[in-house]
Amino acid sequence: MYAAPARRDPAAAPTTASPASDGAPQPAAPARYAEDPSWQLRFPAREQYIARARVAFTSWLKERQEPEISAEAVDDAVLLLSELTTNAVVHTRCLPEAELVCRATLSVRETPTAALLRIEVHDHAEGDDRPELKNSEAADESGRGLCIVAALAADWGVRTSTVTDGNAVWATLRLPRELPAERPA
């Protein structure tokens, strides 16, 4: 399987998020209504919290009304988030108290027939600890995460995070939209 290489992305504007008080994933802001085009979650960089992040992200995606996101697109988006967060937890050298910041932004103005969902995971990797695609063998038990990301995403890349001073690994997913039916004249 061939996967496209990552591209560097210009830094996004920084935002603040509320810290987790009990170690559980915490929304960065008060509950938002379904039409808010952005989502953010901060949680400890430990494997047991990845499933909770998937559940929270799935709920946000399913609440979407404009555009409504198909079940297949929800599955693809959640898989992207899962691979990016797992990669950050398993492969970065960060302190045990480090947190990940996951973000998603929905752009409904992409084209008349597609919206764009951007997913970012900000980690606390130090130095040149950047994720890279690997050529995995069939017998390998790991190392395919970024290949999955590259296969599903319209584009993906790595940049320095303005939130954590580590990496921000991002992926974009095109979300097909149905055009409104034309009314007979």
C-alpha positions as CSV (number, residue, x, y, z in Angstrom):
1,M,0.0,0.0,0.0
2,Y,1.3,3.4,-0.9
3,A,0.6,6.3,1.4
4,A,1.2,9.9,0.6
5,P,3.9,11.7,2.6
6,A,2.9,14.2,5.3
7,R,2.9,17.9,4.5
8,R,3.9,20.7,6.8
9,D,1.0,23.0,7.7
10,P,1.3,26.6,8.8
11,A,0.7,27.1,12.5
12,A,-2.9,27.6,13.5
13,A,-4.0,30.3,16.0
14,P,-3.6,29.2,19.6
15,T,-6.6,28.7,21.8
16,T,-6.9,27.9,25.5
17,A,-8.5,24.9,27.0
18,S,-9.6,24.1,30.5
19,P,-7.4,21.6,32.3
20,A,-8.7,18.2,33.3
21,S,-9.4,18.2,37.1
22,D,-9.8,14.5,37.7
23,G,-7.7,13.1,34.9
24,A,-10.8,12.4,32.7
25,P,-11.3,13.9,29.3
26,Q,-12.7,17.4,29.6
27,P,-14.4,19.5,27.0
28,A,-12.4,22.7,26.5
29,A,-15.4,25.0,26.8
30,P,-19.0,24.8,28.1
31,A,-21.3,22.5,26.2
32,R,-21.9,23.8,22.7
33,Y,-25.0,23.5,20.5
34,A,-25.1,21.1,17.6
35,E,-24.3,23.7,14.9
36,D,-21.0,24.8,16.4
37,P,-18.4,23.9,13.8
38,S,-15.6,23.1,16.2
39,W,-14.8,20.5,18.9
40,Q,-12.0,20.2,21.4
41,L,-11.1,17.7,24.1
42,R,-8.2,17.6,26.5
43,F,-7.2,14.3,28.3
44,P,-4.3,12.5,29.8
45,A,-1.9,11.0,27.3
46,R,-2.6,7.5,28.4
47,E,-4.1,4.6,26.4
48,Q,-7.2,4.1,28.6
49,Y,-8.5,7.5,27.7
50,I,-8.5,7.0,23.9
51,A,-11.8,5.1,24.0
52,R,-13.5,8.0,25.9
53,A,-12.2,10.5,23.3
54,R,-13.7,8.3,20.5
55,V,-17.0,8.3,22.3
56,A,-17.0,12.1,22.8
57,F,-16.0,12.7,19.2
58,T,-18.6,10.3,17.9
59,S,-21.3,12.1,19.8
60,W,-20.3,15.5,18.5
61,L,-20.2,14.2,14.9
62,K,-23.6,12.6,15.2
63,E,-25.2,15.8,16.5
64,R,-24.3,17.6,13.3
65,Q,-27.2,19.0,11.3
66,E,-25.5,21.1,8.7
67,P,-24.0,19.3,7.1
68,E,-25.4,16.0,8.4
69,I,-22.5,13.5,8.5
70,S,-23.1,10.0,7.1
71,A,-22.5,7.0,9.3
72,E,-19.6,5.9,7.0
73,A,-18.0,9.4,7.3
74,V,-18.4,9.3,11.1
75,D,-16.7,5.9,11.2
76,D,-13.8,7.3,9.1
77,A,-13.4,10.4,11.2
78,V,-13.4,8.4,14.4
79,L,-10.8,6.0,13.0
80,L,-8.6,9.0,12.0
81,L,-8.9,10.5,15.6
82,S,-8.2,7.1,17.1
83,E,-5.1,6.5,15.0
84,L,-3.7,10.0,15.6
85,T,-4.3,9.8,19.4
86,T,-2.9,6.3,19.7
87,N,0.2,7.3,17.8
88,A,0.6,10.3,20.1
89,V,0.2,8.1,23.3
90,V,2.3,5.2,22.1
91,H,5.1,6.8,20.2
92,T,5.9,10.2,21.9
93,R,8.3,10.5,24.7
94,C,6.4,12.7,27.1
95,L,6.0,13.0,30.9
96,P,3.3,10.8,32.5
97,E,1.2,13.9,33.5
98,A,1.1,15.1,29.9
99,E,-2.2,15.8,28.2
100,L,-3.3,15.5,24.6
101,V,-5.5,18.1,23.0
102,C,-7.8,16.9,20.3
103,R,-9.5,19.3,18.0
104,A,-11.9,19.1,15.0
105,T,-13.2,21.9,12.8
106,L,-15.9,21.5,10.2
107,S,-15.8,23.8,7.2
108,V,-19.1,23.7,5.3
109,R,-17.9,26.1,2.6
110,E,-15.4,23.7,1.0
111,T,-17.4,23.0,-2.1
112,P,-21.1,22.8,-3.0
113,T,-20.9,19.0,-2.8
114,A,-18.4,18.5,0.1
115,A,-17.6,19.8,3.5
116,L,-14.2,19.4,5.1
117,L,-13.4,18.1,8.5
118,R,-10.0,18.8,10.0
119,I,-8.9,16.7,12.9
120,E,-5.8,17.6,15.0
121,V,-4.0,15.9,17.9
122,H,-1.6,18.1,19.8
123,D,1.0,16.1,21.9
124,H,4.0,16.9,24.1
125,A,6.7,15.3,21.9
126,E,10.1,16.7,22.5
127,G,12.8,17.7,20.0
128,D,12.6,16.0,16.6
129,D,10.2,13.3,17.7
130,R,7.9,13.7,14.7
131,P,5.6,10.9,13.4
132,E,6.7,9.3,10.1
133,L,5.2,6.8,7.7
134,K,6.8,3.4,8.0
135,N,6.9,0.5,5.6
136,S,5.3,-2.2,7.6
137,E,5.5,-5.9,6.8
138,A,2.5,-8.2,6.8
139,A,3.6,-9.9,10.1
140,D,4.2,-6.6,11.9
141,E,1.8,-6.1,14.9
142,S,2.0,-2.3,14.8
143,G,3.3,0.6,12.7
144,R,0.3,1.0,10.3
145,G,-1.5,3.9,12.0
146,L,-0.2,6.7,9.7
147,C,-0.7,4.5,6.6
148,I,-4.3,4.2,7.6
149,V,-4.4,8.0,8.1
150,A,-2.9,8.6,4.7
151,A,-5.3,6.2,3.1
152,L,-8.4,7.8,4.6
153,A,-7.5,11.4,4.7
154,A,-7.7,13.9,1.9
155,D,-4.5,15.3,3.3
156,W,-2.5,15.1,6.5
157,G,0.7,16.4,8.0
158,V,2.7,17.5,11.1
159,R,3.5,20.9,12.4
160,T,4.8,22.3,15.7
161,S,1.9,22.8,18.1
162,T,1.1,26.2,19.4
163,V,-1.0,24.6,22.2
164,T,1.4,22.1,23.7
165,D,4.9,23.0,22.2
166,G,5.0,19.4,20.9
167,N,3.5,18.2,17.6
168,A,0.2,18.9,16.0
169,V,-0.6,16.0,13.7
170,W,-3.6,16.8,11.5
171,A,-5.7,15.1,8.9
172,T,-8.6,16.4,6.7
173,L,-11.5,14.3,5.6
174,R,-13.9,15.3,2.8
175,L,-17.5,14.9,3.8
176,P,-19.8,14.5,0.8
177,R,-23.0,16.5,0.9
178,E,-26.2,16.0,-1.0
179,L,-27.3,19.1,-3.0
180,P,-30.8,20.3,-2.3
181,A,-33.3,18.7,-4.8
182,E,-34.3,21.1,-7.6
183,R,-37.9,22.1,-7.5
184,P,-39.9,21.9,-10.7
185,A,-40.6,25.4,-12.2
